[in-house]
Amino acid sequence: MFDPTVYDNLKVAIENYLYDLDNLDEHIHITHRTDQLEMASMSREFTLQFCLRDHPSVTAEVVLKSSLEAIAAEIMETPGSEPGCDLALRFSLVTKNPEVHCRDIQTIMQENWPEQRIEQHIRYIYGETPVSFDVTANVYFTRHVNEDQMHDIPMLCDHTLHVLNQILLTSEKI
């Protein structure tokens, strides 16, 4: 019989909560989903991207990762190992004014996740005069998550929606 890993259990919990927000509550619209097994490193990555209903211009994404080492330690019940996954959040938007948006997004991120590592990336096509810029803000949680944090998933998802709304409001002001 298949014994689900920490990764599997967290993935299902995140999916269930976010799909309920999409299908039942109609607060969000899920726009993309991936569940990848990287054959070279035997790592796994699950992403679920969504936007607020009727506001596709800003998206959020929950990213859950597990390495071969973490999965093997869990399955082999390696003494002293603590099974867990890496968790990150990713917010994306297109803007004509990245200097203002990035500053505002950084402030929002630092207010909401002051203890976590935050990175922003700006993309445009080199060689062309940029008309718009793709901005991505990432929040990387510094500790591994496991089933002990299962009860935090609804709060994490709701807080992500709150931040998504803040970024949307900021982007509409400019």
C-alpha positions in Angstrom: 0.0 0.0 0.0 1.2 3.5 -0.8 2.2 5.6 2.2 2.0 9.3 1.3 5.0 11.4 2.1 5.0 14.7 3.9 5.2 16.4 0.4 2.1 14.4 -0.7 0.1 15.3 2.3 1.0 19.0 2.3 0.3 19.2 -1.5 -3.2 17.7 -1.1 -4.0 20.0 1.8 -2.9 23.1 -0.2 -4.8 22.0 -3.3 -8.0 21.2 -1.3 -8.0 24.6 0.4 -7.2 26.7 -2.7 -9.6 24.7 -5.0 -12.4 25.3 -2.4 -11.6 29.0 -2.6 -12.0 28.8 -6.3 -14.9 26.4 -6.8 -17.0 26.8 -3.7 -16.3 30.3 -2.3 -15.4 31.9 -5.7 -12.8 34.2 -4.2 -10.0 33.2 -6.5 -9.5 31.7 -9.9 -6.8 29.1 -10.3 -4.8 29.9 -13.4 -2.0 27.3 -13.5 -1.0 24.1 -11.8 2.2 22.0 -12.0 3.3 18.9 -10.2 6.8 17.9 -11.4 9.2 15.1 -10.7 12.7 16.2 -11.8 14.2 12.9 -13.0 17.8 14.1 -12.9 17.7 15.0 -9.2 14.6 13.0 -8.2 13.2 16.2 -6.6 9.6 17.2 -6.6 7.9 20.6 -7.1 4.3 21.5 -6.9 3.0 24.9 -7.9 -0.5 26.3 -7.8 -1.1 29.8 -9.3 -4.2 31.9 -8.8 -5.6 35.4 -9.0 -8.4 37.1 -7.3 -11.7 36.7 -9.2 -12.0 39.1 -12.1 -8.5 40.5 -11.4 -6.1 38.5 -13.5 -3.4 41.2 -13.6 -1.8 40.1 -10.4 -1.1 36.4 -9.6 0.0 34.5 -6.6 1.6 31.1 -6.5 2.3 28.6 -3.8 5.4 26.6 -4.4 6.1 23.4 -2.5 9.4 21.5 -3.0 11.0 18.3 -1.7 14.5 17.0 -2.4 15.5 13.4 -2.9 17.4 13.5 0.4 14.3 14.6 2.3 12.1 12.0 0.6 14.6 9.2 1.1 15.2 10.1 4.8 11.5 10.0 5.4 10.9 6.7 3.6 13.9 5.0 5.1 13.0 6.5 8.5 16.6 7.7 8.9 17.4 8.4 12.6 17.8 12.0 13.4 16.2 13.2 10.2 13.2 15.5 10.2 11.1 15.1 7.1 10.0 18.3 5.5 9.5 20.5 2.4 10.6 23.9 1.3 7.7 26.4 0.9 7.7 29.7 -1.1 5.2 32.2 -2.4 5.5 34.0 -5.7 3.6 37.1 -6.7 3.7 38.4 -10.3 2.4 41.4 -12.2 3.2 43.4 -15.3 3.9 47.1 -14.8 5.1 50.2 -16.7 6.7 51.6 -13.6 8.8 49.0 -11.8 10.7 51.4 -9.6 7.5 52.5 -7.8 5.8 49.0 -7.9 8.9 47.2 -6.6 9.3 49.7 -3.7 5.7 49.3 -2.8 5.7 45.5 -3.1 8.9 45.3 -1.0 7.1 47.3 1.7 4.1 45.0 1.6 6.2 41.9 1.7 8.4 43.1 4.6 5.3 44.1 6.6 3.6 40.7 6.1 6.7 38.4 6.3 9.4 40.3 8.1 11.4 37.2 9.1 11.5 35.6 5.6 13.8 36.1 2.7 12.2 38.3 0.0 13.5 38.7 -3.6 12.1 40.6 -6.5 13.0 40.1 -10.1 12.3 42.4 -13.1 12.2 41.0 -16.6 12.1 42.6 -20.0 13.3 41.7 -23.5 16.8 42.9 -24.0 17.3 44.9 -27.2 13.8 46.3 -27.3 12.6 49.5 -25.7 10.6 48.2 -22.7 7.0 49.1 -22.7 6.2 47.0 -19.7 8.2 44.9 -17.2 7.4 41.6 -15.6 7.8 41.9 -11.8 8.0 38.8 -9.6 8.3 38.9 -5.8 9.3 35.7 -4.0 8.9 34.9 -0.3 11.1 32.1 0.8 10.3 30.5 4.2 13.5 29.8 6.1 12.4 26.6 7.8 11.1 23.3 6.4 7.4 22.6 6.7 5.9 19.3 7.6 2.6 17.9 8.8 3.0 19.7 12.1 2.2 22.9 10.1 -0.9 21.3 8.4 -3.2 23.5 10.5 -1.4 26.6 9.3 -2.3 26.1 5.6 -5.7 27.9 5.7 -4.1 30.8 7.5 -1.2 30.9 5.0 -3.5 30.8 2.0 -5.8 33.5 3.5 -2.8 35.7 4.3 -1.6 35.2 0.7 -4.9 36.4 -0.6 -4.7 39.4 1.7 -1.2 40.3 0.3 -2.4 39.6 -3.3 -5.2 42.1 -2.7 -2.7 44.6 -1.3 -0.5 44.3 -4.4 -3.5 44.6 -6.6 -4.6 47.8 -4.9 -1.1 49.2 -5.1 -0.8 48.3 -8.8 -4.2 50.0 -9.6 -3.1 53.3 -8.0 -0.4 53.9 -10.4 
